[in-house]
Amino acid sequence: MELFPTQEIGSLAKPAWLVKATRGQKPSAADLAEIDRWAERLGIEGTAELKALLAAERPDRERIRDWAALFAIRLQEAAGLDVVYDGEARRIEMYEYPVRRIAGFHFYGHVRSFDNKYYRKAAVVDRVRLTEPFHLDELRYVKSVARRLVKIPVSGPYTLADWSFNEYYLKHVDASVRDLSARAYEAKRAFALDLAREVLHPTLHALAEAGADWIQVDEPAATTHPEEVPILVEAFNAAADGVRAKISIHICYSNYRALYPAILQMRVDHLALEFKNTDDYDVVQIFKEHGDRRELGLGVLDVHSDVIETPEEIRDKLLGAAAVLGAEKIWANPDCGLRTRTWDVAFAKLQNLVLGARLAREAVARKG
Amino acid sequence: MPFAHLVGIFPRSEKVVELSRAVDRGRASPEELAAAIAEDERRVIALQQEAGLDYITDGQLRWHDLLRPLATGIPGMYPGGIVRWFDNNTFYRHPVITGPLEPTGEAILRVLNLPALAGIRWKAIVPSPYALVELSENRSGRAARQVLDDAAAVLRAEAQALEAAGCAYIQFSDPALVTLADREDVARARDALAKVTDGLRVRTALHTFFGDAGPVFEELVKFPVDEIGLDLYATSLDDVRAEAAGKTVLVGALDGRNSLIEDVDTLVEQAVRLRERLGPADVALVPNCDLEFLPWDVAAAKTRRLGEAAQVLRTAVA
């Protein structure tokens, strides 16, 4: 692969026709026009089948999701990315989708995210157990149609634990531990490790056996509690143990300094991080300070802004990181999934990501 | 005699959650939502009374976050972008300070259900001046010291208005003091709070949460309030080296961030340990933080459990 390879990180916005089909609604004329517009732009043929599926009295939702995945894959390929996936077209989001497939959880009700926005948070009420392998069908589909290297994102054990209430494992902490803060820490560790061993480990192995060349473990909660970074690392290593695939971790909106030195013990090939949001690219220095020689996915696209980063700006960020760590270690990516942007904005950003990486390559080549 | 009460925002009910979404989608009116919230405020008040809590809140159900009534109600600031609320998967709008802050004494009263609290011994919960400033963005061009003075003046006007409205207890919430502050900040925070509480006749408390109060406890007991609150899920009692110096201590042993309903014995044990270790004038059993991180039914069950534990603790102490 050439210098400064480009990758997507995760989710794309779900097309209106997919959302409506999921809710049992019919697409509008505008939705159908969007299908035509993007099909033409991305070179997708045979959309009459999709329209027929959407119009059916009892639509085949799995086939409709296949189509949504195909559009997302082709969008990334058309932008020129080296590594693609399906924009998480089949997943509600990164928490509830896996938790619904793990025994031991119970949903009580909604909790507030902010203002009048709420989400459903589960409690672990019994020891966690994998009820059905997940992501396998979507991986098989992506592998069957993708024309580029495929990377599958999977929610990580620490984040799943951190975003859940912890009942079962707190009840089972050794009674001799009387301090409430110490009990909470022990319970968190036991929960994250069980998720890693009982759920993520078999899932990652199954994905590798199904042909996953590269698995990205998403851990956005990695540094939420800096004192728990050792749990993050221990759980990650337990989940990834013996998996025969390239393994990366994606972390965003976090204090990366809090990861060190514990993350040096993480058996991971690649760290894909958000930088553009804060514009604090000096953080790259901590890799050097700690002698971290692993690949770095450099976030150069702000996923919360419609401003399209220029290729020159992207080139400069990549070259800046390359000057510190070496060009062969640097990948280019958005800060996070682009699901909050329209496809037009996401596509324009990704196109410039590819152009910026090309400019960076050319600059390195000129230097010899 | 040990007592018990809530220390923060109560969660919204499933009905209010659904109505909020319906309002967003144009399927229900803001008036229907306001009526449902008012009804829930009465339910939260009744819940606390039935649980035997000593000071009652209206659940702060109209508050989107601890700082919002001030961010929207005080001239010189406005609610800005979404920022993570400490180490939670929850966010707040961080206030943006654009000029001198103008005390009004109306911002908190505007979001309280005073008719529902009439005739009840009720408490108000507001940010400390330090927390208000530390969790805001200062774009006013004024020095940090001036902004802190402004915030103290704002909160003093609010506290006086609350006292005049019949409030029996004002809690100043300050998660920043135990998560972000250095020693110099602690002294500034104390001086600012002194400007607020000077001359108040109501009972006052400074409640800290989300962070380890152990390293600063010796300083916290010098704050000009009657009571100091600790989050025992972030503070190890074994590491608190100072004594309570005549203060009452709020024992934050009921976890507002986990759905497991604590045993009465666990709650009582923590209060007893704290009494033995810190020698406070008295203790109050409280949640470590707001209960808004829980679904409504779980928060209600925890509130009842808090009352049960306080009753057992009172008997044990007696």
Interface residues (C-beta under 8 A of the other chain):
Chain A: Y108 G109 H110 V111 R112 S113 F114 D115 N116 Y118 K121 A123 D162 W163 F165 N166 E167 L170 K171 R178 D179 L180 S181 A182 A184 A221 T224 H225 Y253
Chain B: P11 R12 E14 V17 S20 R21 V23 D24 H64 D65 I82 R84 D87 N89 T90 F91 Y92 R93 D212 L232 Y233 A234 T235 S236 L237 D238 A253 D255 N258 S259 L260 E269 Q270 R273 E292 F293 L294 P295 W296 D297 V298
